């Protein structure tokens, strides 16, 4: 398979445009799942949260992994392949095989699950295709400030994201679907600590790889889950009279 710069640019542009579209749509009303699901819906139209998250996140791990497997040996020789495997696939390995088996969310609407799976296939192909067949880095890229700062930012964001998910999970006992006020960690300052961590993570990945597809994905993530953090914040303020007024929605001390 050969690199097609025009294909990469077209897919990246579409990803960025989808992000702005979601920003416009989700600022008005949040996606109807989790705490924002107004009606339970029909049982056949929902899946248990663990099964749904596994199926949704799996393509983001599987598609790049398959692209790597189909590549002629040595498969991990180019730096782009190692960055893809260690960072992008590393994140989605956790989301698919660890996070999904411990989450305690409400049953997930099939419609949103299908849209999520389609996006993960699309983005998994774009990121994998670019990093395997198009990305070229100088031999000293490991010492470049963009690489080192991006990796540190990625790890910092991933740590926040995982720690915040653990705190959210500890709010519930198995089978409990009620929502409580998150406490501890970055939740002391923002309502969407888990979202903030993931946004930081993907901007770190974009800086470390210095690629158009990665920046498009980081922008999409900001538009998609940034608005969800905003609606989470409004939900907490509406539902809990004792919710800390000093907390921001997404960015500590700012927003």
GIKA-V311370 format. One record per residue. N is the residue number from 1. SS is DSSP state (2 for helix, 1 for strand, 0 for the rest). Layout:
n/ss
N/SS
N/SS
This chain:
n/ss
1/0
2/0
3/0
4/0
5/2
6/2
7/2
8/2
9/2
10/2
11/2
12/2
13/2
14/2
15/2
16/2
17/2
18/2
19/2
20/2
21/2
22/2
23/2
24/2
25/2
26/2
27/2
28/2
29/0
30/0
31/0
32/0
33/0
34/2
35/2
36/2
37/0
38/0
39/0
40/0
41/0
42/0
43/2
44/2
45/2
46/1
47/1
48/0
49/2
50/2
51/2
52/2
53/2
54/2
55/2
56/2
57/2
58/2
59/2
60/2
61/2
62/2
63/2
64/2
65/2
66/2
67/2
68/2
69/2
70/2
71/0
72/0
73/0
74/0
75/0
76/0
77/0
78/0
79/2
80/2
81/2
82/2
83/2
84/2
85/2
86/2
87/2
88/2
89/2
90/2
91/2
92/2
93/2
94/2
95/2
96/2
97/2
98/2
99/2
100/2
101/2
102/2
103/0
104/0
105/0
106/0
107/0
108/1
109/1
110/2
111/2
112/2
113/2
114/2
115/2
116/2
117/2
118/2
119/2
120/2
121/2
122/2
123/2
124/2
125/2
126/2
127/2
128/2
129/2
130/2
131/2
132/2
133/2
134/2
135/0
136/0
137/0
138/0
139/0
140/0
141/2
142/2
143/2
144/0
145/2
146/2
147/2
148/2
149/2
150/2
151/2
152/2
153/2
154/2
155/2
156/2
157/2
158/2
159/2
160/2
161/2
162/2
163/2
164/2
165/2
166/2
167/2
168/2
169/2
170/2
171/0
172/0
173/0
174/0
175/0
176/0
177/0
178/0
179/0
180/0
181/0
182/0
183/0
184/0
185/2
186/2
187/2
188/2
189/0
190/1
191/0
192/0
193/2
194/2
195/2
196/2
197/2
198/2
199/2
200/2
201/2
202/2
203/2
204/2
205/2
206/2
207/2
208/2
209/2
210/0
211/0
212/2
213/2
214/2
215/2
216/2
217/2
218/2
219/2
220/2
221/2
222/2
223/2
224/2
225/2
226/2
227/2
228/2
229/2
230/2
231/2
232/2
233/2
234/2
235/2
236/2
237/2
238/2
239/2
240/0
241/0
242/0
243/0
244/0
245/0
246/0
247/0
248/1
249/0
250/0
251/0
252/0
253/0
254/0
255/0
